[in-house]
Amino acid sequence: MLRLFIKNVSVTLIKKNNVLLTDTTSFQLASVSKVITATAVMLLIEKGLIKLDDTFASYFPEFPYDNITIKHLLSHRSGLPNYLYFLNDIVTSKNRVLTNQEVLQLMVEKRPALYLQPNRAFNYCNTNYALLALLIEKVSRKTFSNFLREEIFLPLGMRHSGTILSLDIFEKAVSKPYDNRWKIIEPEAADYVVGDKSIYSTPYDMFLFSEALYQGKLLNPETQALAYSALSREKKLSNYGLGWRMKDFKDNDKKEVFHNGWWHGYRTAFHRRLSDKITIVVLSNQLNRSAYQTYKIYQAIDADTLFSAGADEE
């Protein structure tokens, strides 16, 4: 039995223009964007255009770190420093646009020291996914925005999804981010770096994305199993695969793959329980940590399931 629970915890009004949010209002996915970026990479792998063990430098010879692979980037085991930190003077600028290509170029010029040796340990890092967006562009010969649009969003009917670089398509239906005092957070230079964040979508569009995965329409089961494989044994029940966080609950044989995100005022959660194909999407455009309390939604769903089962038995 397929069940869906979608919760939108957004503000009632976009205060700046007094425009009501609707089910077609798009939210910045923050780091949930990484799930989509990773899926795009896995699509290229399925097409035979790249391999997990290819080095990033084999596609970008100027890249100053020779032994970092695509797998290392996807699994956050590259050891690279986070561009949000070593380019802090740039990323926080309000009057500047920082691009993925510029992030790469500045890495070539500055050669920041590795945080860890590649594959030594898990180290969550936005740089990994900013570089993967460039890889997608290089291999597909399309912009990152167009690749997502043509290979994922349009085929799946995700009509209200896109990147910050393609928001002219649905600009009027994009939510604004607020801080905890309900003040609008203005864009800064780092907002225009895509892949690690800056993909926008709606709860229903993300449901369509999840369903396509469940049904094997987007990636085949073997590729998904690879993506959901735990690659960082530093943690026991909570782990990271290829673009997905995961939890294994051995007592009831339930596996959850998920990603959370935060960027400026946006708080996001995208959780999928593989055993019963449940999808939970929580999107917020205000500093609201309750967006991450998906366990309460699971509890409500499971309690309702038990109640329904008991009623059927009567």
C-alpha positions as CSV (number, residue, x, y, z in Angstrom):
1,M,0.0,0.0,0.0
2,L,1.4,3.4,-1.0
3,R,0.9,6.2,1.5
4,L,1.9,9.8,1.3
5,F,2.1,12.5,4.0
6,I,3.1,16.0,2.9
7,K,3.4,18.8,5.4
8,N,4.1,22.4,4.4
9,V,5.2,24.4,7.4
10,S,5.6,27.7,5.6
11,V,4.4,31.1,6.7
12,T,0.9,32.0,5.8
13,L,1.8,35.1,3.9
14,I,4.8,36.3,1.9
15,K,4.8,39.6,3.9
16,K,6.6,41.7,1.4
17,N,3.8,41.5,-1.2
18,N,1.0,40.1,0.9
19,V,0.8,37.1,-1.5
20,L,-0.7,33.9,-0.2
21,L,1.5,30.8,-0.5
22,T,-0.1,28.0,-2.4
23,D,0.7,24.4,-3.3
24,T,2.6,25.7,-6.3
25,T,4.8,28.1,-4.4
26,S,8.4,27.0,-4.7
27,F,10.8,26.8,-1.8
28,Q,14.6,26.8,-1.8
29,L,15.5,23.2,-0.9
30,A,18.8,24.1,0.7
31,S,20.9,20.9,1.1
32,V,18.0,18.7,0.0
33,S,19.3,19.9,-3.4
34,K,22.1,17.5,-3.0
35,V,19.7,14.6,-3.5
36,I,18.7,15.9,-6.9
37,T,22.3,16.7,-7.9
38,A,23.4,13.2,-6.9
39,T,20.5,11.7,-8.9
40,A,21.7,13.6,-11.9
41,V,25.2,12.2,-11.5
42,M,23.8,8.7,-11.2
43,L,21.8,9.2,-14.4
44,L,25.1,10.0,-16.2
45,I,26.6,6.9,-14.7
46,E,23.7,4.8,-15.9
47,K,24.2,6.3,-19.4
48,G,27.8,5.2,-19.3
49,L,29.1,8.7,-19.6
50,I,31.1,8.7,-16.3
51,K,32.2,6.2,-13.7
52,L,32.2,6.5,-9.9
53,D,36.0,5.9,-9.7
54,D,36.8,8.6,-12.3
55,T,38.8,11.4,-10.8
56,F,37.4,14.9,-11.0
57,A,40.8,16.0,-12.4
58,S,40.3,13.8,-15.4
59,Y,37.5,16.1,-16.5
60,F,39.1,19.3,-15.1
61,P,42.9,19.0,-15.5
62,E,43.5,22.3,-13.8
63,F,41.9,20.9,-10.6
64,P,44.8,20.8,-8.1
65,Y,43.9,17.6,-6.3
66,D,44.7,14.6,-8.4
67,N,43.2,11.6,-6.5
68,I,39.7,12.9,-5.6
69,T,37.1,10.8,-7.3
70,I,33.4,11.3,-8.2
71,K,32.5,8.8,-5.5
72,H,34.5,10.8,-2.9
73,L,32.5,13.9,-3.9
74,L,29.2,12.2,-3.8
75,S,29.8,10.6,-0.4
76,H,31.5,13.6,1.3
77,R,34.8,11.7,1.6
78,S,36.9,14.0,-0.6
79,G,38.5,15.9,2.3
80,L,38.1,19.2,0.5
81,P,37.6,22.4,2.5
82,N,34.2,24.1,2.3
83,Y,34.1,27.0,-0.1
84,L,31.6,28.8,2.2
85,Y,34.5,29.1,4.6
86,F,37.7,29.6,2.6
87,L,35.8,32.1,0.3
88,N,33.9,33.7,3.2
89,D,34.8,37.3,2.2
90,I,33.2,36.6,-1.2
91,V,30.2,34.4,-0.4
92,T,28.7,36.9,2.1
93,S,28.7,39.8,-0.3
94,K,25.3,41.2,-1.0
95,N,26.3,42.9,-4.3
96,R,28.1,40.0,-6.0
97,V,27.2,36.8,-7.9
98,L,29.5,33.9,-7.2
99,T,29.4,31.1,-9.8
100,N,30.4,27.4,-9.7
101,Q,33.1,28.0,-12.3
102,E,34.5,30.8,-10.2
103,V,34.6,28.5,-7.1
104,L,36.7,26.1,-9.2
105,Q,38.9,28.8,-10.5
106,L,39.5,30.2,-7.1
107,M,40.4,26.7,-5.8
108,V,42.9,26.5,-8.6
109,E,44.4,29.8,-7.7
110,K,44.3,29.6,-3.9
111,R,45.0,25.8,-3.6
112,P,43.4,25.7,-0.1
113,A,44.7,22.9,2.1
114,L,42.7,19.7,2.3
115,Y,40.8,19.3,5.5
116,L,41.4,15.5,5.3
117,Q,43.1,13.1,3.0
118,P,40.7,11.7,0.4
119,N,38.6,8.8,1.7
120,R,40.0,9.0,5.2
121,A,36.7,9.9,6.8
122,F,33.3,11.5,6.2
123,N,33.4,15.3,6.2
124,Y,30.2,17.0,5.0
125,C,31.2,19.8,2.5
126,N,29.3,21.9,0.1
127,T,32.3,22.2,-2.2
128,N,31.7,18.6,-3.3
129,Y,28.3,19.3,-4.8
130,A,29.2,22.6,-6.3
131,L,31.9,20.7,-8.2
132,L,29.5,17.9,-9.2
133,A,27.2,20.5,-10.8
134,L,30.2,21.5,-13.0
135,L,30.8,17.9,-13.8
136,I,27.2,17.5,-15.0
137,E,27.6,20.5,-17.2
138,K,30.9,19.3,-18.7
139,V,29.7,15.8,-19.5
140,S,26.2,16.6,-20.6
141,R,27.1,19.8,-22.5
142,K,24.1,21.5,-21.0
143,T,23.8,24.0,-18.2
144,F,23.1,22.4,-14.8
145,S,19.7,24.1,-14.8
146,N,18.8,22.8,-18.3
147,F,20.0,19.3,-17.5
148,L,17.8,19.1,-14.5
149,R,14.9,20.6,-16.4
150,E,15.2,18.2,-19.4
151,E,16.2,15.0,-17.7
152,I,14.3,15.2,-14.4
153,F,11.8,18.0,-13.9
154,L,9.9,17.9,-17.2
155,P,9.8,14.1,-17.6
156,L,8.4,13.8,-14.1
157,G,5.9,16.6,-14.3
158,M,7.8,18.7,-11.7
159,R,6.4,21.9,-13.2
160,H,7.4,24.2,-10.3
161,S,11.0,23.1,-9.8
162,G,14.2,24.8,-11.0
163,T,17.4,26.4,-9.9
164,I,17.9,30.0,-8.8
165,L,19.5,30.5,-12.2
166,S,16.3,29.5,-14.0
167,L,13.8,31.3,-11.8
168,D,12.6,33.5,-14.6
169,I,10.3,30.6,-15.5
170,F,8.3,30.9,-12.3
171,E,9.8,33.9,-10.5
172,K,6.5,35.1,-9.1
173,A,5.8,31.8,-7.3
174,V,9.0,31.6,-5.3
175,S,8.8,32.0,-1.5
176,K,11.1,34.5,0.3
177,P,13.2,33.5,3.3
178,Y,12.7,35.1,6.7
179,D,14.9,35.2,9.8
180,N,13.5,34.5,13.3
181,R,12.3,38.1,13.5
182,W,10.3,37.8,10.2
183,K,12.8,40.0,8.4
184,I,13.4,39.0,4.7
185,I,16.9,37.6,4.2
186,E,18.4,39.2,1.1
187,P,20.4,37.1,-1.4
188,E,24.1,37.0,-1.2
189,A,26.9,35.9,-3.6
190,A,26.8,32.2,-2.5
191,D,23.1,31.9,-3.4
192,Y,24.1,31.6,-7.0
193,V,26.3,28.6,-6.6
194,V,24.1,25.6,-7.4
195,G,24.3,21.8,-6.8
196,D,24.9,22.0,-3.1
197,K,21.8,24.1,-2.7
198,S,19.8,26.7,-4.7
199,I,17.3,24.2,-6.2
200,Y,13.7,25.2,-5.7
201,S,10.7,22.9,-5.6
202,T,7.3,22.2,-4.0
203,P,6.1,19.4,-1.7
204,Y,4.1,17.9,-4.5
205,D,7.0,18.1,-7.0
206,M,9.2,16.3,-4.5
207,F,6.6,13.7,-4.0
208,L,6.7,13.1,-7.8
209,F,10.5,12.8,-7.6
210,S,10.2,10.3,-4.8
211,E,7.6,8.2,-6.6
212,A,9.7,8.1,-9.7
213,L,12.5,6.6,-7.6
214,Y,10.2,4.1,-5.9
215,Q,8.8,3.0,-9.3
216,G,12.3,2.7,-10.9
217,K,11.4,5.4,-13.5
218,L,14.3,7.6,-12.8
219,L,17.1,5.3,-11.7
220,N,17.1,1.5,-11.9
221,P,16.9,-0.5,-8.6
222,E,20.6,-1.5,-8.8
223,T,21.7,2.1,-9.1
224,Q,19.5,3.2,-6.2
225,A,20.8,0.3,-4.0
226,L,24.3,1.7,-4.7
227,A,23.3,5.2,-3.7
228,Y,21.7,3.9,-0.5
229,S,24.7,1.9,0.5
230,A,26.4,3.1,3.7
231,L,29.9,4.3,2.9
232,S,31.0,6.0,6.1
233,R,31.3,3.5,8.9
234,E,32.4,6.1,11.4
235,K,28.7,6.1,12.4
236,K,26.6,3.0,13.2
237,L,22.9,3.5,12.5
238,S,23.2,7.0,10.8
239,N,25.3,7.1,7.7
240,Y,25.8,8.6,4.3
241,G,25.8,7.0,0.8
242,L,25.8,8.7,-2.6
243,G,23.8,11.9,-1.9
244,W,21.7,10.4,0.8
245,R,21.8,10.2,4.5
246,M,20.3,7.0,5.9
247,K,19.2,5.2,9.0
248,D,19.0,1.4,9.4
249,F,16.6,0.2,12.1
250,K,17.6,-3.4,12.4
251,D,14.9,-4.3,14.9
252,N,12.1,-3.8,12.4
253,D,14.1,-4.0,9.2
254,K,13.1,-0.5,8.1
255,K,15.5,1.7,6.2
256,E,15.1,5.4,5.9
257,V,17.0,7.5,3.3
258,F,16.7,11.2,3.7
259,H,18.3,14.6,3.6
260,N,17.7,17.7,5.6
261,G,18.7,21.3,4.6
262,W,19.1,24.8,5.9
263,W,20.1,27.9,4.1
264,H,19.3,31.4,5.2
265,G,15.7,31.2,6.3
266,Y,14.9,27.9,4.6
267,R,14.6,24.7,6.6
268,T,13.8,21.5,4.6
269,A,13.4,17.8,5.2
270,F,12.9,15.1,2.6
271,H,12.5,11.6,4.1
272,R,11.7,8.3,2.4
273,R,11.0,5.0,4.2
274,L,11.9,2.3,1.7
275,S,10.1,-0.6,3.4
276,D,6.6,0.9,2.9
277,K,7.3,3.6,0.4
278,I,6.3,6.5,2.6
279,T,7.5,10.0,1.6
280,I,7.6,12.9,3.9
281,V,8.3,16.4,2.6
282,V,8.7,19.4,5.0
283,L,9.5,22.8,3.6
284,S,9.8,26.1,5.6
285,N,10.9,29.5,4.6
286,Q,11.4,30.8,8.1
287,L,14.0,29.8,10.8
288,N,11.9,26.9,12.2
289,R,13.7,23.8,13.6
290,S,10.5,21.9,13.9
291,A,10.9,21.2,10.2
292,Y,13.3,18.5,11.1
293,Q,10.9,16.6,13.5
294,T,9.9,14.1,10.9
295,Y,9.9,11.3,13.6
296,K,6.6,12.8,14.8
297,I,5.1,12.4,11.4
298,Y,6.2,8.8,11.2
299,Q,4.7,8.2,14.6
300,A,1.4,9.7,13.4
301,I,1.4,7.6,10.2
302,D,2.2,4.4,12.1
303,A,-0.4,5.1,14.7
304,D,-3.0,5.7,12.0
305,T,-1.9,2.5,10.3
306,L,-2.3,0.4,13.4
307,F,-5.7,2.0,14.1
308,S,-6.9,1.3,10.5
309,A,-5.7,-2.3,10.8
310,G,-7.6,-2.8,14.0
311,A,-10.8,-1.3,12.4
312,D,-10.4,-3.7,9.5
313,E,-10.2,-6.7,11.8
314,E,-13.4,-5.7,13.5
